[in-house]
């Protein structure tokens, strides 16, 4: 029994010597260390490559572009090469024909065929009517939309003080006239007295001193007549001024046109023109609707191609189916800093009937169509 046990123990020791268990602990640590070193090396290589790519991107990018673009041997590449060769030969022929390298510069870009913009219909002849003197509106002889002629009465104003001023001026003129008549009589008497004294002095009937006194009296009477005449002239001027104030209270149309605004109402108190600082303190506005125009804004980059006389086409929002011809009359002397545009004043050529001021318009101007056609043909 003991012999079998001893035999089994020796057999187990012999088999344990051939087992792989002792070698595993010695091999595993070197393998893990090797893998860790390989991973660290790969990460370091990727980092260095990324940094090099960022630093050398300006040199690498053209190479990548060359690799991506089609091969010059393809059909597209061949066509590009042929076009480049044709352009090069054309440039060389241009230089040789002109005889100077300056003639081979790039051609100028042609001007735009059309310039577009938007704006509004305006009335260049529009007059806002104010009262010259203060007063109360007594009558209104027109309404909004009525056509008036030049000189037609539109508003009547009452001012009682103006009537009193006229009466006072007339009375002063009458008084000055009476004084003038009296001074003229005194001058006539002084002249007669002087003539008598001169005649008597010739017969030694009066002294020389009496003649001198008569001469002085006549001169003083003549001076008094002149003063009275000036007073009478001033009195007449006062009458004219008072009458002008009365006449100004009858407001007349300064131009022929259409009444487009009416602020006056019967019984309302109005201020004199010199005291009116707001537009709503006016009486009315008269607009000449027969001479309308369009003020349109276009981009200031087109100013080199614009000039008076160019023609184009305009379409009103109120008449979208009725386009008509326009012509550039004037370019505004300043541009808009806020919008970057320049304003054009456009004349209307055969516009449709019924156009009103402040209507929105869209415009299109043709710039030098003859030259444009020549460029296209070339």
KEKE-3310 file (N, C-alpha, C; in steps of 0.2 Angstrom, whole numbers, plus 5000, padded with zeros to 4 digits):
npx = (5004:5009:5019:5013:5008:5019:5024:5014:5016:5028:5026:5017:5025:5034:5026:5022:5033:5033:5023:5015:5012:5021:5028:5020:5017:5030:5030:5019:5020:5030:5023:5012:5018:5025:5014:5009:5019:5019:5007:5008:5018:5011:5001:5010:5015:5004:5001:5012:5011:4999:5002:5012:5005:4996:5006:5012:5001:4999:5008:5005:4991:4990:4996:4987:4976:4980:4980:4967:4960:4955:4964:4976:4976:4964:4947:4941:4952:4960:4952:4952:4966:4967:4959:4966:4977:4972:4968:4980:4987:4979:4981:4995:4994:4987:4996:5007:5001:4997:5009:5014:5016:5006:4994:4989:4982:4969:4952:4940:4926:4909:4896:4882:4867:4854:4847:4839:4827:4817:4803:4794:4779:4780:4776:4783:4779:4771:4762:4761:4749:4748:4741:4744:4742:4735:4719:4701:4694:4682:4676:4676:4680:4683:4686:4694:4702:4696:4699:4708:4711:4725:4725:4712:4699:4701:4700:4692:4695:4692:4696:4693:4701:4709:4700:4697:4710:4711:4701:4706:4718:4714:4707:4718:4724:4715:4716:4729:4729:4720:4728:4739:4733:4730:4743:4747:4739:4744:4757:4754:4749:4760:4769:4762:4763:4776:4779:4772:4779:4791:4788:4784:4796:4803:4798:4803:4794:4793:4804:4820:4822:4808:4806:4815:4809:4797:4802:4808:4796:4789:4798:4798:4784:4784:4793:4785:4774:4781:4784:4771:4766:4774:4770:4757:4759:4765:4753:4745:4753:4751:4737:4738:4745:4736:4725:4731:4733:4719:4716:4725:4718:4709:4712:4720:4723:4739:4745:4740:4731:4727:4718:4725:4726:4717:4717:4710:4696:4679:4677:4688:4702:4717:4735:4747:4758:4771:4771:4768:4774:4772:4766:4753:4747:4744:4733:4729:4734:4740:4742:4751:4745:4748:4761:4770:4782:4795:4803:4816:4826:4842:4855:4871:4882:4880:4882:4891:4887:4876:4867:4859:4846:4845:4834:4821:4809:4794:4784:4769:4762:4749:4744:4748:4747:4751:4764:4776:4786:4801:4812:4828:4830:4838:4852:4853:4863:4869:4872:4863:4868:4863:4856:4864:4861:4857:4847:4836:4829:4815:4808:4791:4785:4772:4762:4750:4733:4726:4736:4743:4750:4763:4761:4767:4782:4790:4806:4816:4830:4838:4855:4865:4861:4865:4879:4879:4874:4884:4894:4889:4888:4902)
npy = (4994:5006:5006:5009:5021:5029:5027:5034:5047:5050:5049:5059:5070:5069:5071:5084:5091:5092:5100:5116:5127:5133:5141:5151:5163:5169:5173:5181:5195:5201:5201:5209:5221:5223:5226:5237:5246:5246:5252:5265:5270:5270:5280:5291:5293:5296:5309:5317:5316:5323:5336:5340:5340:5351:5361:5361:5362:5372:5369:5356:5356:5360:5349:5339:5344:5343:5329:5326:5332:5329:5319:5326:5319:5314:5317:5329:5336:5337:5346:5357:5360:5363:5374:5383:5384:5390:5402:5407:5408:5418:5429:5431:5434:5446:5454:5454:5460:5473:5478:5483:5479:5485:5485:5472:5471:5465:5465:5478:5476:5475:5488:5487:5481:5484:5495:5494:5500:5508:5519:5534:5543:5560:5578:5591:5604:5611:5620:5627:5636:5650:5661:5678:5688:5689:5682:5678:5664:5667:5662:5648:5643:5632:5614:5599:5591:5599:5608:5623:5639:5651:5665:5663:5665:5657:5656:5666:5679:5687:5702:5713:5723:5727:5733:5745:5750:5754:5764:5773:5777:5782:5794:5801:5804:5812:5823:5827:5831:5843:5851:5853:5860:5872:5877:5879:5890:5899:5901:5906:5919:5924:5925:5935:5946:5948:5952:5964:5972:5972:5980:5992:5996:5999:6011:6018:6018:6009:6002:5994:5984:5980:5973:5963:5956:5952:5943:5933:5928:5922:5912:5904:5900:5893:5882:5877:5872:5861:5853:5849:5843:5831:5825:5822:5813:5803:5799:5795:5783:5776:5773:5765:5754:5749:5746:5736:5726:5723:5718:5707:5698:5692:5677:5670:5658:5654:5647:5637:5622:5607:5605:5598:5597:5603:5613:5623:5629:5636:5649:5646:5652:5659:5661:5673:5672:5674:5670:5656:5641:5628:5615:5611:5623:5629:5635:5628:5616:5617:5608:5605:5594:5590:5590:5579:5569:5556:5551:5541:5528:5521:5509:5516:5511:5511:5523:5527:5523:5531:5545:5560:5559:5546:5532:5522:5511:5511:5505:5507:5503:5505:5504:5491:5484:5493:5499:5512:5524:5531:5545:5550:5564:5571:5569:5567:5578:5572:5557:5544:5541:5532:5522:5519:5523:5532:5546:5548:5559:5557:5560:5558:5550:5549:5544:5534:5538:5546:5545:5548:5559:5552:5539:5522:5516:5506:5505:5503:5505:5507:5506:5513:5505:5503:5502:5490:5481:5480:5474:5462:5456:5456)
npz = (5000:5004:4995:4983:4985:4986:4974:4966:4970:4965:4952:4950:4952:4942:4931:4934:4931:4917:4915:4908:4916:4925:4916:4911:4920:4918:4904:4901:4906:4898:4885:4887:4890:4877:4869:4874:4871:4857:4854:4860:4851:4839:4842:4844:4832:4824:4829:4827:4813:4810:4815:4806:4794:4796:4797:4785:4776:4766:4756:4753:4749:4735:4729:4732:4726:4712:4711:4713:4702:4685:4674:4662:4651:4648:4640:4644:4650:4638:4631:4639:4638:4625:4623:4631:4624:4613:4618:4622:4609:4603:4612:4609:4595:4596:4603:4593:4582:4587:4590:4602:4619:4628:4622:4623:4634:4646:4639:4642:4653:4647:4649:4659:4652:4657:4669:4684:4696:4708:4713:4715:4709:4706:4708:4701:4701:4713:4724:4740:4748:4758:4770:4769:4779:4796:4800:4799:4792:4780:4768:4758:4742:4734:4732:4737:4724:4714:4699:4697:4690:4686:4697:4701:4713:4729:4743:4755:4767:4782:4791:4803:4809:4798:4790:4797:4798:4784:4783:4792:4786:4774:4779:4785:4773:4767:4776:4775:4762:4762:4770:4762:4751:4758:4761:4748:4744:4753:4748:4736:4739:4746:4735:4727:4735:4735:4722:4721:4730:4724:4713:4719:4725:4714:4711:4721:4732:4742:4755:4753:4762:4765:4753:4754:4765:4760:4750:4758:4765:4754:4750:4762:4762:4750:4754:4764:4757:4750:4761:4765:4754:4754:4765:4761:4751:4759:4766:4756:4753:4764:4763:4752:4757:4767:4758:4751:4761:4763:4750:4750:4759:4751:4744:4731:4717:4714:4704:4690:4692:4701:4716:4729:4743:4757:4770:4776:4785:4786:4797:4804:4813:4806:4805:4801:4787:4790:4803:4802:4804:4802:4790:4791:4794:4783:4770:4758:4745:4729:4715:4700:4690:4677:4673:4678:4685:4688:4703:4705:4714:4711:4711:4717:4711:4698:4692:4683:4671:4669:4662:4657:4645:4642:4639:4645:4653:4662:4675:4683:4699:4700:4687:4681:4669:4659:4653:4650:4642:4648:4652:4656:4665:4675:4686:4703:4713:4725:4733:4742:4758:4767:4760:4749:4736:4721:4716:4703:4691:4681:4666:4659:4646:4635:4645:4654:4656:4671:4680:4696:4709:4720:4717:4717:4707:4696:4688:4673:4664:4649:4645:4633:4621:4608:4608:4615:4607:4597:4605:4607:4595:4591)
capx = (5000:5014:5023:5008:5007:5026:5024:5010:5019:5034:5023:5014:5030:5037:5021:5021:5039:5032:5017:5016:5010:5027:5031:5015:5019:5036:5029:5013:5022:5033:5019:5008:5023:5026:5008:5009:5024:5017:5001:5011:5022:5006:4998:5015:5016:4998:5001:5017:5009:4994:5006:5016:5000:4994:5011:5014:4995:4999:5011:5001:4985:4991:4997:4980:4971:4982:4979:4960:4958:4956:4971:4976:4975:4956:4944:4940:4959:4962:4948:4955:4972:4966:4956:4971:4982:4969:4968:4987:4989:4975:4985:5001:4993:4985:5003:5011:4997:4997:5016:5016:5013:5001:4988:4987:4978:4962:4947:4935:4919:4904:4892:4876:4862:4848:4848:4833:4826:4810:4802:4787:4777:4781:4774:4788:4775:4766:4762:4757:4746:4747:4738:4749:4740:4731:4712:4697:4691:4675:4673:4681:4677:4685:4686:4699:4701:4694:4704:4708:4715:4729:4721:4705:4698:4700:4698:4691:4697:4690:4700:4690:4706:4711:4695:4698:4716:4710:4698:4710:4723:4710:4706:4724:4726:4711:4718:4735:4727:4718:4734:4743:4729:4731:4750:4747:4736:4749:4762:4751:4748:4767:4771:4759:4765:4783:4778:4770:4784:4796:4785:4784:4803:4806:4796:4805:4788:4795:4811:4823:4820:4802:4806:4818:4805:4792:4805:4808:4790:4788:4802:4795:4778:4786:4795:4779:4770:4784:4782:4764:4766:4777:4765:4751:4762:4765:4747:4743:4756:4747:4731:4739:4747:4730:4722:4735:4731:4713:4716:4728:4714:4706:4717:4720:4727:4746:4746:4734:4732:4722:4718:4727:4726:4713:4717:4706:4688:4675:4676:4694:4707:4723:4740:4750:4763:4777:4770:4766:4780:4770:4763:4746:4744:4742:4726:4728:4740:4738:4747:4750:4745:4749:4768:4772:4789:4796:4810:4818:4832:4845:4861:4876:4887:4878:4882:4896:4883:4870:4867:4853:4844:4844:4827:4819:4802:4792:4777:4766:4758:4742:4743:4753:4747:4752:4770:4777:4793:4803:4819:4832:4831:4843:4854:4854:4870:4872:4870:4861:4873:4860:4854:4869:4858:4857:4840:4835:4822:4813:4802:4786:4783:4765:4760:4743:4729:4724:4742:4742:4756:4765:4760:4774:4784:4796:4809:4821:4834:4843:4861:4869:4859:4869:4886:4878:4873:4890:4898:4886:4890:4909)
capy = (5000:5012:5006:5012:5028:5032:5027:5039:5053:5051:5050:5066:5075:5069:5074:5091:5094:5093:5105:5123:5132:5138:5146:5156:5169:5172:5175:5186:5202:5204:5202:5215:5227:5225:5229:5244:5250:5247:5257:5272:5272:5272:5287:5297:5294:5300:5316:5320:5317:5329:5343:5341:5341:5358:5366:5360:5362:5376:5365:5349:5357:5360:5342:5335:5346:5340:5322:5325:5335:5324:5318:5329:5314:5313:5322:5336:5339:5339:5352:5363:5362:5366:5381:5387:5385:5395:5409:5410:5410:5424:5434:5432:5438:5453:5458:5455:5465:5480:5481:5485:5475:5488:5483:5466:5471:5462:5470:5481:5473:5479:5491:5484:5482:5487:5497:5494:5504:5510:5526:5537:5549:5567:5584:5596:5611:5610:5626:5627:5642:5652:5668:5683:5691:5685:5684:5673:5662:5669:5658:5643:5643:5626:5608:5594:5588:5604:5612:5630:5643:5656:5671:5662:5666:5651:5657:5673:5680:5693:5705:5720:5728:5729:5738:5751:5753:5757:5770:5778:5779:5787:5800:5804:5806:5818:5828:5829:5835:5849:5855:5855:5865:5878:5879:5881:5897:5904:5902:5911:5926:5927:5927:5941:5951:5949:5955:5971:5976:5974:5985:5998:5997:6002:6018:6021:6018:6005:6001:5987:5979:5977:5968:5957:5952:5948:5937:5928:5925:5918:5906:5900:5897:5887:5876:5873:5868:5855:5848:5847:5838:5825:5822:5820:5807:5797:5797:5790:5777:5772:5770:5759:5748:5747:5742:5729:5721:5721:5713:5700:5694:5688:5672:5668:5653:5656:5643:5632:5615:5603:5606:5591:5597:5609:5613:5629:5628:5642:5651:5645:5657:5657:5665:5676:5668:5675:5666:5649:5637:5621:5615:5611:5629:5632:5635:5623:5615:5616:5604:5604:5586:5589:5590:5574:5565:5550:5551:5534:5527:5516:5508:5521:5508:5512:5530:5528:5521:5535:5551:5563:5557:5539:5530:5516:5509:5512:5502:5509:5498:5506:5502:5486:5482:5499:5501:5518:5526:5537:5548:5553:5571:5574:5565:5571:5579:5569:5550:5542:5537:5526:5517:5518:5524:5539:5548:5550:5563:5554:5562:5553:5550:5546:5540:5532:5543:5544:5545:5553:5559:5547:5532:5518:5514:5502:5508:5499:5510:5504:5510:5513:5499:5502:5499:5484:5476:5479:5470:5455:5454:5454)
capz = (5000:5004:4989:4978:4987:4985:4966:4963:4972:4961:4945:4950:4952:4935:4926:4935:4928:4910:4914:4906:4921:4927:4911:4909:4923:4915:4897:4900:4907:4892:4880:4888:4889:4870:4866:4876:4867:4850:4854:4861:4845:4834:4843:4843:4824:4821:4832:4823:4806:4810:4816:4800:4789:4798:4795:4777:4772:4760:4750:4752:4746:4728:4726:4733:4720:4706:4711:4712:4695:4680:4670:4656:4645:4647:4635:4647:4650:4632:4629:4643:4635:4618:4624:4634:4618:4608:4621:4622:4603:4602:4615:4605:4589:4598:4604:4587:4578:4589:4591:4609:4625:4631:4618:4625:4641:4646:4637:4647:4654:4644:4653:4660:4647:4660:4676:4687:4702:4710:4715:4716:4704:4710:4705:4702:4702:4718:4728:4746:4749:4765:4771:4770:4785:4800:4800:4800:4786:4779:4763:4754:4735:4731:4736:4735:4717:4709:4695:4697:4685:4689:4699:4703:4721:4732:4750:4757:4774:4785:4796:4804:4810:4792:4787:4801:4796:4778:4784:4795:4781:4769:4783:4785:4766:4765:4780:4771:4755:4764:4772:4756:4748:4762:4760:4741:4744:4756:4743:4731:4742:4747:4728:4725:4739:4733:4716:4723:4734:4719:4709:4723:4726:4708:4711:4728:4736:4748:4756:4751:4767:4763:4747:4756:4769:4755:4747:4763:4766:4748:4751:4767:4759:4745:4758:4768:4752:4749:4766:4765:4748:4756:4770:4758:4748:4764:4768:4751:4753:4770:4760:4747:4761:4770:4753:4749:4766:4761:4744:4752:4762:4746:4742:4724:4715:4711:4698:4687:4694:4705:4723:4732:4750:4759:4777:4779:4786:4787:4804:4808:4813:4803:4806:4795:4784:4794:4809:4801:4804:4800:4784:4792:4796:4777:4768:4753:4741:4722:4711:4693:4688:4670:4673:4683:4684:4693:4706:4707:4717:4708:4715:4715:4707:4691:4690:4677:4665:4668:4659:4654:4639:4642:4640:4648:4653:4669:4676:4689:4703:4699:4680:4679:4662:4655:4654:4646:4641:4652:4650:4662:4665:4680:4691:4709:4715:4730:4734:4749:4762:4771:4756:4744:4730:4719:4714:4696:4689:4675:4662:4657:4638:4634:4651:4653:4659:4677:4685:4702:4712:4725:4715:4716:4701:4695:4682:4669:4660:4645:4644:4627:4618:4601:4609:4618:4601:4594:4609:4607:4588:4591)
cpx = (5004:5018:5019:5008:5014:5026:5020:5013:5024:5031:5020:5019:5033:5032:5021:5027:5038:5026:5019:5015:5016:5029:5026:5016:5025:5035:5024:5016:5025:5028:5015:5012:5024:5020:5008:5013:5022:5011:5003:5015:5017:5003:5003:5016:5010:4999:5006:5015:5003:4997:5009:5011:4997:4999:5012:5007:4996:5003:5008:4995:4985:4992:4991:4976:4973:4980:4971:4957:4959:4962:4971:4975:4968:4954:4944:4947:4961:4959:4951:4962:4972:4963:4962:4976:4979:4969:4975:4989:4985:4979:4991:5000:4991:4992:5006:5007:4998:5004:5018:5013:5007:4994:4985:4984:4972:4957:4942:4929:4914:4899:4885:4871:4856:4850:4841:4833:4818:4809:4795:4786:4777:4778:4779:4785:4770:4767:4758:4755:4745:4743:4744:4748:4735:4724:4708:4694:4684:4672:4678:4677:4680:4685:4692:4697:4698:4700:4703:4713:4719:4725:4714:4705:4697:4698:4697:4692:4695:4695:4697:4695:4709:4707:4696:4705:4715:4706:4702:4715:4720:4709:4712:4726:4722:4714:4725:4734:4724:4724:4738:4739:4730:4738:4751:4744:4741:4755:4760:4751:4755:4770:4768:4762:4772:4783:4776:4775:4790:4794:4786:4791:4806:4804:4798:4799:4789:4802:4814:4822:4813:4802:4809:4813:4799:4795:4806:4802:4788:4792:4800:4788:4779:4788:4789:4775:4774:4783:4775:4763:4769:4773:4759:4753:4762:4758:4744:4746:4753:4740:4732:4741:4740:4726:4725:4733:4724:4712:4720:4723:4709:4712:4716:4725:4733:4747:4740:4736:4726:4723:4719:4727:4722:4713:4712:4699:4685:4675:4683:4698:4714:4728:4743:4756:4769:4777:4769:4772:4778:4766:4755:4743:4743:4735:4725:4734:4737:4744:4746:4751:4747:4757:4771:4779:4789:4803:4811:4825:4835:4852:4867:4881:4886:4879:4886:4892:4877:4871:4861:4852:4843:4837:4827:4811:4800:4785:4775:4762:4751:4740:4748:4753:4748:4759:4771:4784:4795:4810:4822:4833:4837:4845:4855:4861:4873:4868:4867:4866:4869:4858:4859:4866:4859:4850:4841:4829:4821:4807:4797:4784:4777:4763:4753:4739:4727:4730:4741:4749:4757:4763:4767:4775:4790:4799:4814:4824:4839:4849:4865:4867:4863:4876:4885:4877:4879:4894:4896:4888:4897:4910)
cpy = (5006:5012:5010:5020:5032:5032:5033:5046:5055:5052:5057:5071:5075:5072:5082:5095:5096:5098:5112:5128:5136:5143:5152:5163:5173:5175:5181:5193:5205:5205:5208:5221:5229:5228:5236:5249:5252:5252:5264:5274:5274:5279:5293:5298:5298:5307:5320:5321:5323:5335:5345:5343:5349:5363:5366:5360:5366:5373:5359:5350:5357:5353:5338:5337:5343:5333:5321:5327:5329:5324:5322:5325:5313:5318:5328:5339:5341:5345:5358:5365:5365:5373:5385:5389:5390:5402:5412:5412:5417:5430:5436:5436:5445:5457:5459:5460:5472:5483:5483:5481:5478:5486:5477:5465:5468:5467:5472:5477:5478:5482:5486:5486:5486:5489:5497:5498:5505:5517:5528:5542:5555:5572:5589:5603:5610:5616:5625:5634:5644:5659:5673:5687:5687:5687:5677:5671:5663:5664:5654:5642:5637:5620:5604:5591:5593:5607:5619:5633:5648:5662:5669:5662:5659:5651:5665:5674:5687:5696:5712:5725:5731:5734:5745:5754:5757:5764:5775:5781:5784:5794:5804:5807:5812:5824:5831:5833:5842:5854:5857:5860:5872:5881:5882:5889:5902:5906:5907:5918:5928:5929:5934:5947:5953:5953:5963:5975:5977:5980:5992:6001:6001:6009:6022:6022:6014:6004:5994:5982:5976:5972:5962:5952:5949:5942:5931:5924:5921:5912:5901:5897:5892:5881:5873:5869:5861:5850:5845:5842:5831:5822:5819:5813:5801:5795:5793:5783:5773:5769:5764:5753:5745:5743:5736:5724:5718:5716:5707:5695:5690:5683:5670:5663:5656:5653:5639:5625:5612:5604:5599:5591:5604:5608:5619:5626:5635:5643:5650:5651:5655:5663:5668:5672:5668:5671:5659:5646:5629:5621:5614:5617:5633:5632:5629:5622:5614:5613:5604:5597:5585:5589:5586:5571:5559:5551:5544:5533:5521:5515:5513:5518:5509:5519:5531:5527:5526:5542:5554:5561:5550:5537:5523:5515:5509:5508:5504:5503:5498:5504:5497:5483:5487:5502:5507:5520:5532:5539:5551:5560:5574:5568:5569:5572:5576:5562:5549:5538:5531:5521:5515:5518:5531:5540:5550:5554:5561:5558:5557:5555:5546:5542:5539:5537:5541:5543:5550:5553:5554:5540:5528:5516:5510:5504:5503:5504:5506:5508:5508:5506:5498:5499:5492:5479:5475:5474:5463:5452:5452:5447)
cpz = (5000:4998:4983:4979:4985:4977:4963:4965:4967:4954:4945:4949:4945:4930:4928:4932:4921:4909:4912:4911:4924:4922:4909:4913:4920:4908:4897:4901:4901:4886:4881:4887:4882:4867:4868:4873:4860:4850:4855:4855:4840:4835:4842:4836:4821:4823:4828:4815:4805:4811:4809:4794:4790:4795:4788:4773:4765:4754:4748:4748:4738:4725:4727:4727:4713:4706:4710:4705:4690:4676:4664:4650:4643:4642:4638:4648:4644:4629:4632:4640:4629:4619:4627:4628:4614:4611:4621:4615:4601:4605:4611:4599:4590:4599:4598:4583:4580:4590:4597:4614:4628:4628:4620:4631:4640:4643:4643:4647:4651:4650:4654:4655:4650:4667:4679:4694:4703:4713:4716:4711:4709:4705:4706:4704:4707:4723:4734:4748:4756:4765:4773:4777:4789:4799:4801:4793:4785:4773:4760:4747:4731:4735:4733:4729:4712:4705:4695:4692:4689:4691:4701:4711:4724:4739:4751:4765:4776:4791:4798:4805:4803:4789:4791:4799:4789:4779:4787:4790:4776:4773:4783:4778:4765:4769:4777:4765:4757:4766:4766:4752:4751:4761:4753:4741:4748:4752:4738:4733:4743:4740:4726:4728:4737:4726:4717:4726:4729:4715:4712:4724:4720:4707:4717:4732:4743:4749:4753:4756:4767:4758:4750:4761:4765:4752:4752:4764:4760:4749:4756:4765:4754:4749:4762:4763:4750:4754:4766:4759:4750:4761:4766:4754:4753:4766:4762:4751:4759:4767:4755:4751:4764:4764:4751:4754:4765:4755:4746:4755:4757:4742:4735:4722:4712:4704:4696:4689:4698:4712:4726:4740:4752:4767:4780:4780:4788:4795:4807:4807:4811:4805:4800:4793:4788:4800:4808:4800:4802:4794:4785:4794:4789:4775:4763:4749:4734:4718:4704:4691:4681:4668:4678:4681:4689:4696:4708:4709:4713:4712:4712:4711:4699:4688:4684:4671:4664:4666:4657:4647:4638:4643:4642:4648:4661:4669:4683:4693:4702:4692:4678:4672:4657:4656:4649:4646:4646:4650:4655:4661:4669:4684:4698:4711:4721:4731:4741:4753:4766:4766:4750:4737:4728:4715:4707:4695:4682:4672:4660:4650:4637:4639:4650:4657:4666:4682:4690:4705:4718:4723:4714:4709:4701:4688:4679:4664:4656:4644:4638:4623:4611:4603:4612:4612:4598:4598:4608:4600:4588:4595)
residu = (UNK:UNK:UNK:UNK:UNK:UNK:UNK:UNK:UNK:UNK:UNK:UNK:UNK:UNK:UNK:UNK:UNK:UNK:UNK:UNK:UNK:UNK:UNK:UNK:UNK:UNK:UNK:UNK:UNK:UNK:UNK:UNK:UNK:UNK:UNK:UNK:UNK:UNK:UNK:UNK:UNK:UNK:UNK:UNK:UNK:UNK:UNK:UNK:UNK:UNK:UNK:UNK:UNK:UNK:UNK:UNK:UNK:UNK:UNK:UNK:UNK:UNK:UNK:UNK:UNK:UNK:UNK:UNK:UNK:UNK:UNK:UNK:UNK:UNK:UNK:UNK:UNK:UNK:UNK:UNK:UNK:UNK:UNK:UNK:UNK:UNK:UNK:UNK:UNK:UNK:UNK:UNK:UNK:UNK:UNK:UNK:UNK:UNK:UNK:UNK:UNK:UNK:UNK:UNK:UNK:UNK:UNK:UNK:UNK:UNK:UNK:UNK:UNK:UNK:UNK:UNK:UNK:UNK:UNK:UNK:UNK:UNK:UNK:UNK:UNK:UNK:UNK:UNK:UNK:UNK:UNK:UNK:UNK:UNK:UNK:UNK:UNK:UNK:UNK:UNK:UNK:UNK:UNK:UNK:UNK:UNK:UNK:UNK:UNK:UNK:UNK:UNK:UNK:UNK:UNK:UNK:UNK:UNK:UNK:UNK:UNK:UNK:UNK:UNK:UNK:UNK:UNK:UNK:UNK:UNK:UNK:UNK:UNK:UNK:UNK:UNK:UNK:UNK:UNK:UNK:UNK:UNK:UNK:UNK:UNK:UNK:UNK:UNK:UNK:UNK:UNK:UNK:UNK:UNK:UNK:UNK:UNK:UNK:UNK:UNK:UNK:UNK:UNK:UNK:UNK:UNK:UNK:UNK:UNK:UNK:UNK:UNK:UNK:UNK:UNK:UNK:UNK:UNK:UNK:UNK:UNK:UNK:UNK:UNK:UNK:UNK:UNK:UNK:UNK:UNK:UNK:UNK:UNK:UNK:UNK:UNK:UNK:UNK:UNK:UNK:UNK:UNK:UNK:UNK:UNK:UNK:UNK:UNK:UNK:UNK:UNK:UNK:UNK:UNK:UNK:UNK:UNK:UNK:UNK:UNK:UNK:UNK:UNK:UNK:UNK:UNK:UNK:UNK:UNK:UNK:UNK:UNK:UNK:UNK:UNK:UNK:UNK:UNK:UNK:UNK:UNK:UNK:UNK:UNK:UNK:UNK:UNK:UNK:UNK:UNK:UNK:UNK:UNK:UNK:UNK:UNK:UNK:UNK:UNK:UNK:UNK:UNK:UNK:UNK:UNK:UNK:UNK:UNK:UNK:UNK:UNK:UNK:UNK:UNK:UNK:UNK:UNK:UNK:UNK:UNK:UNK:UNK:UNK:UNK:UNK:UNK:UNK:UNK:UNK:UNK:UNK:UNK:UNK:UNK:UNK:UNK:UNK:UNK:UNK:UNK:UNK:UNK:UNK:UNK:UNK:UNK:UNK:UNK:UNK:UNK:UNK:UNK:UNK:UNK:UNK:UNK:UNK:UNK:UNK:UNK:UNK:UNK:UNK:UNK:UNK:UNK:UNK:UNK:UNK:UNK:UNK:UNK:UNK:UNK:UNK:UNK:UNK:UNK)
# end
